[in-house]
Amino acid sequence: MTISESDKDEMEIGLIGLGEMGLMYAKRIVKAGWKRVNVCDLPSRYEELKEKLKDSGMKVLRDGHAVSRRCDFIIYSIEAENIDRVVAEYGPSSKIGAIVAGQTSVKEPEIRAFENHLPEDVHIVSCHSLHGPSVDPEGQPLVMIQHRATKEKFEFVLRVLSCLKSRFVVLSYKEHDRIMADTQAVTHVAFLSMGTAWKTQQQFPWATPQYVGGIENVKVHMALRIYSNKWHVYAGIALMNPSAKTQIQQYSQSVSDLFKLMIQEKEEEFTTRVKTAGEFVFGKTRISSREQILLSDSILDQFSLSSVPKDKRKPNSHLSLLAMVDCWHSLKINPYEHMVCQTPLFRLWTGITEYLFCNSEMLDEAIHSALYSKDIRADDMEFYSATKGWAECVEIGNMMTYQKRFEDTAKFFESRFEESNRMGREMIKLIVNKTHR
């Protein structure tokens, strides 16, 4: 995508909202040579940001009115729960003929806010980088939505955002929200439930023998990765995406159904249900034509936080993974259809379920442990309870309740966030290199 130097010298780019993601975008755009990059956050942060970013190549303005009046391309980097209020305040100030974009993780409320509050002569494009601010955007999916924009304006946005070196995926906003519900919302609630269960048990998973080994390392690092981030990132996806509640409720139901069979030791029914679901998702025709996602156990073992020797490992029921595949089967979701929009988290989550279900010995061990290993029954009970709690929280739809549940668990693990995130980034890098080479 060619960009003229005159465009970089003359076109005004603006970002409203300067959190971690907004700042990452702004830095990348400046680094790509755009000379007029204007940014703002809350008016109360104006003096702080002006000092902090004085040599950054960005021009800090007082508020969204100042950004909107002068910029040819404006990106709202705002939490989904605040997008309507912020666009209502600043949107009417948009420059005639400007392009307005948003990068919320839920597009229905964002698009509704743009349609309700932006002037009719403004073009609407939306985007969503499917990764967090600490992940290198190169090669990662970047969803682009040409909602109300000419081809010329849409291509201009693509040229600007090409500086991220991401892989563009063009969707409608409804397609985006459905795929995010199928992938991110359910994946997040599984990891959130793991964290809550460990916290309720007052148990650091890396200190217990059933959480040793490759798959367990992925579970631990990804759960801690979520809890080390901002709660609102996950709350918006779960509470504001119209499609998310169905998937989350089904995951909770799958956990409940499987757990009941486990405690009754109904071996035949449990085994049949698990393997039928596995055949639907990972049947030979779906796996044989593609390389498996996950790396080998020997490579994943290097990312362990545990001091427990691997030969002391105890079997795990992997209830979280068995229930995920049961959920996909119940909703008739093929996760491989969504790999075009895979986040690092979803790629790893799909990878560990694939790894378990495509290793018959490991799967049989998990099934036997689920039914007969009494020493892990307490862990499974807490996971069942945690999943129910998160599903009820999403059903109620209250942001404050979600925030409290999230932050209470995050506090329990915060002493290990730095080390875990460092290892998690390396793990993601290895997976990305493997699946995009």
C-alpha positions as CSV (number, residue, x, y, z in Angstrom):
1,M,0.0,0.0,0.0
2,T,1.7,3.2,-1.2
3,I,1.4,6.3,0.8
4,S,2.6,9.7,-0.5
5,E,4.9,11.8,1.6
6,S,2.5,14.7,1.2
7,D,-0.2,12.6,2.9
8,K,2.1,12.0,5.8
9,D,3.0,15.7,6.0
10,E,-0.5,17.1,5.6
11,M,-3.2,14.7,6.8
12,E,-4.2,15.1,10.4
13,I,-4.6,11.8,12.4
14,G,-6.3,11.9,15.8
15,L,-6.8,9.5,18.7
16,I,-9.4,10.0,21.4
17,G,-8.5,7.9,24.4
18,L,-4.9,7.2,25.3
19,G,-4.9,4.0,27.2
20,E,-2.4,1.2,26.5
21,M,-3.9,0.3,23.1
22,G,-4.5,3.9,22.0
23,L,-0.9,4.8,22.9
24,M,0.4,1.8,21.1
25,Y,-1.4,2.9,17.9
26,A,-0.3,6.4,18.2
27,K,3.4,5.4,18.7
28,R,3.3,3.1,15.6
29,I,1.6,5.8,13.5
30,V,4.2,8.4,14.5
31,K,7.1,5.9,13.9
32,A,5.7,5.3,10.4
33,G,6.3,9.0,9.5
34,W,3.0,10.7,10.0
35,K,3.8,14.2,11.0
36,R,0.5,15.4,12.4
37,V,-0.7,13.0,15.1
38,N,-3.0,14.5,17.6
39,V,-4.0,12.8,20.8
40,C,-6.1,13.4,23.9
41,D,-7.5,11.6,26.9
42,L,-9.5,12.8,29.9
43,P,-9.2,16.6,30.2
44,S,-7.9,16.1,33.7
45,R,-4.9,14.3,32.2
46,Y,-4.0,17.1,29.7
47,E,-1.1,18.7,31.6
48,E,0.3,15.3,32.6
49,L,0.2,13.9,29.0
50,K,1.5,17.1,27.6
51,E,4.6,16.8,29.7
52,K,5.0,13.0,29.3
53,L,4.7,13.1,25.5
54,K,6.4,16.4,24.7
55,D,9.2,14.7,22.7
56,S,7.1,11.9,21.3
57,G,6.1,13.4,17.9
58,M,2.4,13.6,19.1
59,K,0.5,16.8,19.7
60,V,-1.5,16.5,22.9
61,L,-4.8,18.4,22.8
62,R,-7.1,19.2,25.7
63,D,-10.1,17.1,24.7
64,G,-12.0,15.3,21.9
65,H,-13.5,18.5,20.5
66,A,-10.0,19.8,19.7
67,V,-9.1,16.5,18.1
68,S,-12.3,16.1,16.2
69,R,-12.4,19.7,14.7
70,R,-9.0,19.4,13.0
71,C,-8.4,15.7,12.1
72,D,-9.1,13.9,8.8
73,F,-9.0,10.5,10.5
74,I,-10.1,10.0,14.1
75,I,-9.8,6.8,16.1
76,Y,-11.9,6.4,19.3
77,S,-9.9,4.2,21.6
78,I,-12.5,4.0,24.3
79,E,-14.0,1.2,26.5
80,A,-17.1,-0.3,25.0
81,E,-19.2,0.7,28.0
82,N,-18.2,4.4,27.6
83,I,-18.3,4.7,23.8
84,D,-21.9,6.1,23.5
85,R,-21.3,8.8,26.0
86,V,-17.9,9.9,24.6
87,V,-19.1,9.9,20.9
88,A,-22.2,11.8,22.0
89,E,-20.0,14.5,23.5
90,Y,-17.3,14.8,20.8
91,G,-18.8,13.3,17.7
92,P,-20.8,16.3,16.5
93,S,-17.5,18.3,16.4
94,S,-16.1,16.0,13.7
95,K,-14.6,17.7,10.7
96,I,-16.6,17.7,7.5
97,G,-15.7,14.6,5.4
98,A,-13.6,13.1,8.2
99,I,-13.2,9.4,8.7
100,V,-14.2,8.2,12.2
101,A,-13.1,4.8,13.5
102,G,-13.3,2.9,16.8
103,Q,-11.4,0.0,18.2
104,T,-13.7,-1.4,20.8
105,S,-13.9,-5.1,21.2
106,V,-17.7,-5.1,20.7
107,K,-18.9,-3.4,17.6
108,E,-22.7,-3.2,18.0
109,P,-22.8,-0.5,20.6
110,E,-19.9,1.3,18.8
111,I,-21.6,1.4,15.5
112,R,-24.9,2.4,17.1
113,A,-23.1,5.3,18.8
114,F,-21.5,6.4,15.5
115,E,-24.8,6.3,13.7
116,N,-26.7,8.2,16.4
117,H,-24.1,11.0,17.1
118,L,-21.9,11.6,14.1
119,P,-22.8,14.0,11.3
120,E,-24.1,12.4,8.1
121,D,-21.1,13.7,6.1
122,V,-18.6,11.7,8.2
123,H,-17.4,8.4,7.0
124,I,-17.5,5.4,9.5
125,V,-14.9,2.7,9.6
126,S,-14.2,0.4,12.5
127,C,-11.2,-1.7,13.5
128,H,-10.2,-4.2,16.1
129,S,-6.7,-5.5,16.7
130,L,-7.1,-9.0,18.0
131,H,-4.3,-8.9,20.6
132,G,-3.3,-6.9,23.7
133,P,-1.0,-3.9,23.7
134,S,2.0,-5.9,24.9
135,V,1.8,-8.3,21.8
136,D,3.7,-7.4,18.7
137,P,1.0,-6.6,16.1
138,E,3.0,-7.9,13.2
139,G,1.2,-10.8,11.6
140,Q,-1.7,-10.6,14.1
141,P,-5.3,-10.2,12.8
142,L,-6.7,-6.7,12.5
143,V,-10.4,-6.7,11.7
144,M,-11.5,-3.9,9.4
145,I,-15.1,-2.9,9.0
146,Q,-16.2,-0.6,6.1
147,H,-19.5,0.5,7.6
148,R,-20.3,3.9,6.0
149,A,-17.3,4.9,3.9
150,T,-16.3,5.2,0.3
151,K,-13.8,2.8,-1.1
152,E,-11.3,5.7,-1.3
153,K,-11.7,6.5,2.4
154,F,-11.5,2.9,3.5
155,E,-8.3,2.4,1.5
156,F,-6.8,5.5,3.2
157,V,-7.5,3.9,6.6
158,L,-5.8,0.7,5.4
159,R,-2.8,2.7,4.3
160,V,-2.5,4.4,7.7
161,L,-2.9,1.2,9.7
162,S,-0.5,-0.8,7.5
163,C,2.2,0.6,9.8
164,L,1.0,-2.1,12.3
165,K,2.1,-4.8,9.8
166,S,-1.0,-6.7,10.9
167,R,-3.0,-9.1,8.7
168,F,-6.3,-7.3,7.6
169,V,-9.5,-9.3,8.0
170,V,-12.5,-7.5,6.4
171,L,-15.9,-8.3,8.1
172,S,-19.2,-6.6,8.9
173,Y,-19.7,-5.5,12.5
174,K,-22.3,-8.3,13.0
175,E,-19.9,-10.9,11.7
176,H,-17.2,-9.5,14.0
177,D,-19.4,-9.7,17.1
178,R,-20.6,-13.3,16.4
179,I,-17.0,-14.5,15.9
180,M,-15.8,-12.7,19.1
181,A,-18.6,-14.4,21.1
182,D,-17.7,-17.8,19.7
183,T,-14.0,-17.3,20.4
184,Q,-13.0,-14.7,23.0
185,A,-16.0,-14.6,25.3
186,V,-16.0,-18.3,26.0
187,T,-12.3,-18.6,26.2
188,H,-12.1,-15.7,28.7
189,V,-14.7,-17.2,31.0
190,A,-12.8,-20.5,31.1
191,F,-9.6,-18.8,32.2
192,L,-11.4,-16.5,34.5
193,S,-13.0,-19.5,36.2
194,M,-9.7,-21.3,36.5
195,G,-8.3,-18.2,38.3
196,T,-11.3,-17.9,40.6
197,A,-11.2,-21.6,41.5
198,W,-7.4,-21.4,42.4
199,K,-8.0,-18.3,44.4
200,T,-10.9,-19.8,46.3
201,Q,-8.7,-22.8,47.1
202,Q,-6.0,-20.4,48.2
203,Q,-3.8,-22.4,45.8
204,F,-1.1,-21.3,43.5
205,P,-1.4,-23.8,40.6
206,W,2.4,-24.0,39.9
207,A,2.8,-25.3,43.5
208,T,0.6,-28.3,43.0
209,P,1.4,-31.6,41.2
210,Q,-1.6,-31.7,38.9
211,Y,-0.6,-28.5,37.2
212,V,2.8,-29.5,35.9
213,G,3.5,-30.0,32.2
214,G,3.0,-28.4,28.8
215,I,-0.8,-28.0,28.8
216,E,-0.8,-26.9,32.4
217,N,1.8,-24.2,31.6
218,V,-0.5,-22.8,28.9
219,K,-3.5,-22.7,31.3
220,V,-1.5,-21.0,34.1
221,H,0.1,-18.4,31.9
222,M,-3.0,-17.5,30.0
223,A,-5.1,-17.2,33.1
224,L,-2.6,-14.9,34.7
225,R,-2.2,-12.9,31.5
226,I,-5.9,-12.1,31.6
227,Y,-5.9,-11.2,35.2
228,S,-2.9,-8.9,34.8
229,N,-4.8,-6.8,32.2
230,K,-7.6,-4.3,32.7
231,W,-11.0,-5.9,33.7
232,H,-13.0,-3.7,31.3
233,V,-11.4,-5.3,28.3
234,Y,-13.1,-8.6,29.1
235,A,-16.3,-7.2,30.6
236,G,-17.1,-5.3,27.4
237,I,-16.8,-8.5,25.3
238,A,-18.9,-10.6,27.8
239,L,-21.6,-8.1,28.9
240,M,-22.1,-5.9,25.8
241,N,-21.8,-8.4,22.9
242,P,-25.4,-9.6,22.2
243,S,-24.1,-13.0,21.1
244,A,-21.9,-13.7,24.1
245,K,-24.4,-14.8,26.7
246,T,-25.6,-17.8,24.8
247,Q,-22.0,-19.2,24.4
248,I,-21.1,-18.5,28.1
249,Q,-24.3,-20.0,29.4
250,Q,-23.7,-23.1,27.3
251,Y,-20.1,-23.5,28.5
252,S,-21.3,-23.3,32.1
253,Q,-24.0,-25.9,31.3
254,S,-21.4,-28.2,29.8
255,V,-19.2,-27.9,32.9
256,S,-22.2,-28.7,35.1
257,D,-23.4,-31.6,33.0
258,L,-20.0,-33.2,32.9
259,F,-19.3,-32.6,36.5
260,K,-22.5,-34.4,37.5
261,L,-21.6,-37.4,35.4
262,M,-18.1,-37.4,37.1
263,I,-19.3,-37.4,40.6
264,Q,-21.8,-40.2,39.8
265,E,-19.0,-42.1,38.1
266,K,-21.2,-42.8,35.0
267,E,-18.2,-43.9,33.0
268,E,-20.0,-45.0,29.8
269,E,-22.2,-42.0,29.5
270,F,-19.3,-39.6,30.3
271,T,-16.9,-41.2,27.9
272,T,-19.4,-41.3,25.1
273,R,-20.3,-37.7,25.5
274,V,-16.7,-36.5,25.6
275,K,-15.6,-38.6,22.6
276,T,-18.6,-37.7,20.5
277,A,-17.9,-34.0,21.1
278,G,-14.2,-34.6,20.3
279,E,-15.1,-36.4,17.0
280,F,-17.3,-33.4,16.0
281,V,-14.6,-30.9,16.6
282,F,-11.4,-32.8,15.9
283,G,-12.6,-35.6,13.5
284,K,-10.0,-37.1,11.1
285,T,-11.3,-35.1,8.1
286,R,-10.7,-31.8,10.0
287,I,-7.3,-32.5,11.5
288,S,-5.5,-34.6,8.7
289,S,-5.4,-31.7,6.2
290,R,-3.8,-29.2,8.6
291,E,-0.8,-28.9,10.9
292,Q,-1.6,-29.1,14.6
293,I,-1.5,-25.8,16.5
294,L,0.4,-26.5,19.7
295,L,4.1,-27.1,20.2
296,S,5.5,-30.2,21.8
297,D,5.4,-30.8,25.5
298,S,9.2,-30.6,25.6
299,I,9.1,-27.1,24.3
300,L,6.2,-25.9,26.4
301,D,7.9,-27.3,29.5
302,Q,10.4,-24.5,29.4
303,F,7.6,-22.0,30.3
304,S,6.9,-23.6,33.7
305,L,6.5,-21.5,36.9
306,S,6.4,-24.7,38.9
307,S,9.1,-26.1,41.1
308,V,7.4,-29.5,41.2
309,P,9.4,-32.1,39.3
310,K,7.6,-33.4,36.2
311,D,7.9,-37.0,37.4
312,K,5.8,-36.0,40.4
313,R,2.9,-34.8,38.2
314,K,-0.5,-36.1,39.0
315,P,-3.2,-36.7,36.4
316,N,-5.7,-33.9,35.8
317,S,-9.3,-34.3,34.6
318,H,-8.9,-31.2,32.3
319,L,-12.6,-30.5,33.0
320,S,-12.2,-27.0,31.5
321,L,-11.0,-28.4,28.2
322,L,-13.5,-31.3,28.1
323,A,-16.3,-28.8,28.7
324,M,-15.1,-26.4,26.0
325,V,-15.3,-29.1,23.4
326,D,-18.7,-30.2,24.7
327,C,-19.8,-26.5,24.4
328,W,-18.6,-26.3,20.8
329,H,-20.4,-29.5,20.0
330,S,-23.6,-28.4,21.6
331,L,-23.6,-25.1,19.7
332,K,-22.3,-26.7,16.5
333,I,-19.3,-24.4,16.4
334,N,-16.2,-25.4,14.5
335,P,-13.4,-23.4,16.0
336,Y,-11.2,-23.8,13.0
337,E,-13.6,-21.7,11.0
338,H,-12.7,-18.8,13.2
339,M,-8.9,-19.1,12.8
340,V,-9.0,-16.1,10.4
341,C,-9.8,-14.0,13.5
342,Q,-7.7,-16.0,16.0
343,T,-6.3,-14.1,19.0
344,P,-3.1,-15.4,20.6
345,L,-5.3,-16.6,23.5
346,F,-7.8,-18.4,21.3
347,R,-5.0,-20.0,19.3
348,L,-3.4,-21.4,22.5
349,W,-6.8,-22.4,23.9
350,T,-7.7,-24.3,20.7
351,G,-4.2,-25.7,20.7
352,I,-4.4,-27.3,24.1
353,T,-7.8,-28.8,23.5
354,E,-6.6,-30.1,20.2
355,Y,-3.5,-31.5,21.9
356,L,-5.6,-33.3,24.5
357,F,-8.2,-34.7,22.2
358,C,-5.7,-35.9,19.5
359,N,-3.7,-37.8,22.0
360,S,-5.8,-40.9,22.8
361,E,-3.6,-41.9,25.8
362,M,-3.8,-38.5,27.3
363,L,-7.5,-38.2,26.7
364,D,-8.2,-41.6,28.3
365,E,-6.1,-40.6,31.3
366,A,-8.1,-37.4,31.7
367,I,-11.4,-39.3,31.5
368,H,-10.2,-41.8,34.1
369,S,-9.0,-39.0,36.4
370,A,-12.3,-37.1,36.0
371,L,-14.3,-40.1,37.1
372,Y,-12.1,-41.8,39.7
373,S,-9.3,-39.4,41.0
374,K,-10.8,-38.2,44.3
375,D,-7.7,-36.1,45.2
376,I,-8.6,-33.6,42.4
377,R,-12.4,-33.6,43.0
378,A,-12.2,-30.5,45.2
379,D,-10.4,-28.6,42.3
380,D,-13.1,-29.7,39.9
381,M,-15.9,-28.7,42.3
382,E,-14.4,-25.2,42.7
383,F,-14.0,-24.8,38.9
384,Y,-17.7,-25.9,38.5
385,S,-18.7,-23.3,41.1
386,A,-16.5,-20.6,39.6
387,T,-17.9,-21.2,36.1
388,K,-21.5,-20.9,37.5
389,G,-20.6,-17.7,39.2
390,W,-19.1,-16.1,36.1
391,A,-22.0,-17.2,34.0
392,E,-24.5,-15.6,36.5
393,C,-22.4,-12.5,36.6
394,V,-22.6,-12.2,32.8
395,E,-26.4,-12.9,32.8
396,I,-27.0,-10.1,35.4
397,G,-24.9,-7.8,33.2
398,N,-23.6,-5.5,35.9
399,M,-20.2,-4.0,35.3
400,M,-19.4,-3.3,38.9
401,T,-20.1,-6.9,39.9
402,Y,-17.8,-8.1,37.1
403,Q,-15.1,-5.7,38.1
404,K,-15.2,-6.8,41.8
405,R,-15.0,-10.5,40.9
406,F,-12.2,-9.9,38.5
407,E,-10.1,-7.6,40.8
408,D,-10.5,-9.9,43.8
409,T,-8.9,-12.7,41.9
410,A,-6.3,-10.6,40.2
411,K,-5.0,-9.4,43.6
412,F,-4.4,-13.0,44.7
413,F,-2.0,-13.6,41.7
414,E,-0.4,-10.1,41.2
415,S,3.0,-11.1,42.7
416,R,3.6,-13.4,39.8
417,F,2.3,-11.3,36.9
418,E,5.6,-9.9,35.7
419,E,7.3,-13.3,35.5
420,S,4.3,-15.0,34.0
421,N,3.7,-12.3,31.4
422,R,7.4,-12.5,30.3
423,M,7.1,-16.3,29.8
424,G,3.6,-15.8,28.2
425,R,5.0,-13.4,25.6
426,E,7.7,-15.9,24.6
427,M,5.1,-18.7,24.4
428,I,2.8,-16.6,22.1
429,K,5.8,-15.7,20.0
430,L,6.7,-19.4,19.5
431,I,3.1,-20.2,18.6
432,V,2.8,-17.3,16.1
433,N,6.0,-18.2,14.4
434,K,4.9,-21.8,14.1
435,T,1.4,-21.0,12.7
436,H,2.4,-18.1,10.4
437,R,5.7,-19.3,8.9
